[in-house]
Amino acid sequence: MKAKGGEYVWFDGKFVKWEEASVPVMTHALHYGTAVFEGIRGYAAKENVFVFRLKDHMERLHRSAGVYSFSINYSPNELSDATIELIRKNQMKESCYIRPLTFVGLHGIDLNVTRDSPTHTVIIIFPFAKYFKGDGIRACVSSWRRIHDSSTPPISKAAGNYLNSILATQESKRNGYDESILLDRSGNVSEASGENIFLVRKDKIYTPYTADSALEGITRDTAMTLAKEMGYEVVERPIPRTELYIADEIFLTGTAAEIVPVTSIDGHPVGNGKEGPVSRSIREMYGKVVSGDVKQYRNWLTAAW
Ligand SMILES: Cc1ncc(COP(=O)(O)O)c(C=O)c1O
């Protein structure tokens, strides 16, 4: 993020001024990508800020760290409480993005990171609105393959994994697209550079297994839960690339992107080239849920004020 966010960040249990929150150049994570992180949204609604699935995100942070034996010195509950305190400390009353990050600190050039290696955790917040502009996005299939569990496991939301997403994003932007879809090692659809993917065919919803190199997305889980509740059949299965070209609808899910329709893929219009009815119904329901309008899902929200 280029611009300054909230005035304070939470840094290992203390509030530190944004400008003063810095790390030494020998920080291990700067050299080797030894960090895990989360992206969480706070939604301004009903004169409050509702943080969406806060504890689920902090629990995923812990799981991501566990893959690499990074210790986190704070429990998911402590990090959730710290997030709410940070929102208050910054007097944040608008919709915001919350970025918890755990990184390995001073550990020399030693690659043997263990539970005893020093780690630090920061939480940063800044105002945030829509991620993708417009009513739908133009996506392409990337020539880069998604990382695989046998090398750098996509199931862990690790900083280093994002080099793969960056290559795919750079390629898609150079070629004039909004977003890239990556295939897994065997050539099936995996996910977008920063979102999970869903297809709709004859009112049935399909999404790749997370074993097809996709992150265990919290918005993915939300969309599946809502879709099933709304009466749609949701099927997880391998999806060949070509199925993207014949789908009635495609949509992406992610904390930043929320639920966003893909209106063309590699230049092929998806359906009639506009958001389809199934995507719209799930997107609209998601909007109601995050704003606290659906009683049944209020337990996904943590009110900051
Ligand atoms: C690679 C990747 N896939 C999927 C997602 C969506 O995950 P979530 O819905 O938990 O934000 C993200 C965003 O964090 C991501 O970076």
The ligand as an SDF file (V2000), in Angstrom:
LIG
                    3D

 16 16  0  0  0  0  0  0  0  0999 V2000
   -4.7440  -16.9250   -4.0020 C   0  0  0  0  0  0  0  0  0  0  0  0
   -6.0060  -16.5980   -3.3190 C   0  0  0  0  0  0  0  0  0  0  0  0
   -7.0870  -17.3790   -3.5180 N   0  0  0  0  0  0  0  0  0  0  0  0
   -8.2630  -17.1260   -2.9310 C   0  0  0  0  0  0  0  0  0  0  0  0
   -8.4210  -16.0280   -2.1040 C   0  0  0  0  0  0  0  0  0  0  0  0
   -9.7500  -15.7910   -1.4480 C   0  0  0  0  0  0  0  0  0  0  0  0
   -9.6570  -16.0770   -0.0810 O   0  0  0  0  0  0  0  0  0  0  0  0
  -10.6100  -15.3670    0.9680 P   0  0  0  0  0  0  0  0  0  0  0  0
  -11.9830  -15.5380    0.4560 O   0  0  0  0  0  0  0  0  0  0  0  0
  -10.3640  -16.0830    2.2280 O   0  0  0  0  0  0  0  0  0  0  0  0
  -10.2020  -13.9400    1.0110 O   0  0  0  0  0  0  0  0  0  0  0  0
   -7.3420  -15.1860   -1.8730 C   0  0  0  0  0  0  0  0  0  0  0  0
   -7.4860  -14.0280   -0.9970 C   0  0  0  0  0  0  0  0  0  0  0  0
   -7.0450  -14.0470    0.0920 O   0  0  0  0  0  0  0  0  0  0  0  0
   -6.1050  -15.4700   -2.4870 C   0  0  0  0  0  0  0  0  0  0  0  0
   -5.0540  -14.6840   -2.3010 O   0  0  0  0  0  0  0  0  0  0  0  0
  1  2  1  0
  2  3  1  0
  2 15  2  0
  3  4  2  0
  4  5  1  0
  5  6  1  0
  5 12  2  0
  6  7  1  0
  7  8  1  0
  8  9  2  0
  8 10  1  0
  8 11  1  0
 12 13  1  0
 12 15  1  0
 13 14  2  0
 15 16  1  0
M  END
$$$$
